[in-house]
């Protein structure tokens, strides 16, 4: 099977052209686990199939490193845009990509060699209703609400960007024990579909640092949808401006959000690491 390893700010996935590589649906979760293993596989945060679609330009079909299906990945969808353009699957620089039934709109920026250098994505309008995230709560929304994790109280704001997020703020994100609290958030009974958690430190009105624990994978170098959830929470709480830079372990993303009822825009890189063939059976 031919594959391409790509990353967006260090959030790395194995990309597979679903129009050429025919993998049975009941084998995809197993394949994700095998290929994602960083010792015995290719090594990645998961795998993404790029499929034909009659509802959009292409479909993104994503699996986490543990084999669970994921709804959306902001870094992943930027790499999908770069993959299809750089490989001549499209000549369009404005694309519609569908993932788990939800459409996202991409604008590709190319360099002097006509290779995609960055991608701006309309990530859609953030969902704050608890039933849509989903979060178990007596309130319609969970905004700056207390949650006790391992006897420590956090204030969380919950957002869906097509996948569920809990955003919490800490004083020193660099030294924060993400590996301790991340899995406890992920598997808390408040979150019936588990949760991605963003641990955020406000550096200034237009610059924040963030680390992320992704459900089904663990701590990753970046999370595009997580940065979208972060600007949503930060603007709602009056902590930042409506255009910010989010610093991640793997790089920086630019985020814009004009407030409720408006989509979040995310801009960042998409890089090829290497290409290859692997015997999967």
HELIX and SHEET records of a PDB file:
HELIX    1   1 UNK A   25  UNK A   27  5                                   3    
HELIX    2   2 UNK A   28  UNK A   36  1                                   9    
HELIX    3   3 UNK A   74  UNK A   86  1                                  13    
HELIX    4   4 UNK A  130  UNK A  133  1                                   4    
HELIX    5   5 UNK A  173  UNK A  175  5                                   3    
HELIX    6   6 UNK A  178  UNK A  186  1                                   9    
HELIX    7   7 UNK A  224  UNK A  236  1                                  13    
SHEET    1   A 6 UNK A  69  UNK A  70  0                                        
SHEET    2   A 6 UNK A  58  UNK A  64 -1                                        
SHEET    3   A 6 UNK A  46  UNK A  51 -1                                        
SHEET    4   A 6 UNK A  11  UNK A  17  1                                        
SHEET    5   A 6 UNK A   2  UNK A   8 -1                                        
SHEET    6   A 6 UNK A 271  UNK A 277 -1                                        
SHEET    1   B13 UNK A  69  UNK A  70  0                                        
SHEET    2   B13 UNK A  58  UNK A  64 -1                                        
SHEET    3   B13 UNK A  94  UNK A  99  1                                        
SHEET    4   B13 UNK A 102  UNK A 110 -1                                        
SHEET    5   B13 UNK A 116  UNK A 125 -1                                        
SHEET    6   B13 UNK A 263  UNK A 269 -1                                        
SHEET    7   B13 UNK A 251  UNK A 257 -1                                        
SHEET    8   B13 UNK A 243  UNK A 248 -1                                        
SHEET    9   B13 UNK A 207  UNK A 214  1                                        
SHEET   10   B13 UNK A 196  UNK A 204 -1                                        
SHEET   11   B13 UNK A 164  UNK A 169  1                                        
SHEET   12   B13 UNK A 152  UNK A 160 -1                                        
SHEET   13   B13 UNK A 145  UNK A 149 -1                                        
SHEET    1   C10 UNK A  69  UNK A  70  0                                        
SHEET    2   C10 UNK A  58  UNK A  64 -1                                        
SHEET    3   C10 UNK A  94  UNK A  99  1                                        
SHEET    4   C10 UNK A 102  UNK A 110 -1                                        
SHEET    5   C10 UNK A 116  UNK A 125 -1                                        
SHEET    6   C10 UNK A 263  UNK A 269 -1                                        
SHEET    7   C10 UNK A 251  UNK A 257 -1                                        
SHEET    8   C10 UNK A 243  UNK A 248 -1                                        
SHEET    9   C10 UNK A 207  UNK A 214  1                                        
SHEET   10   C10 UNK A 218  UNK A 220 -1                                        
END                                                                             
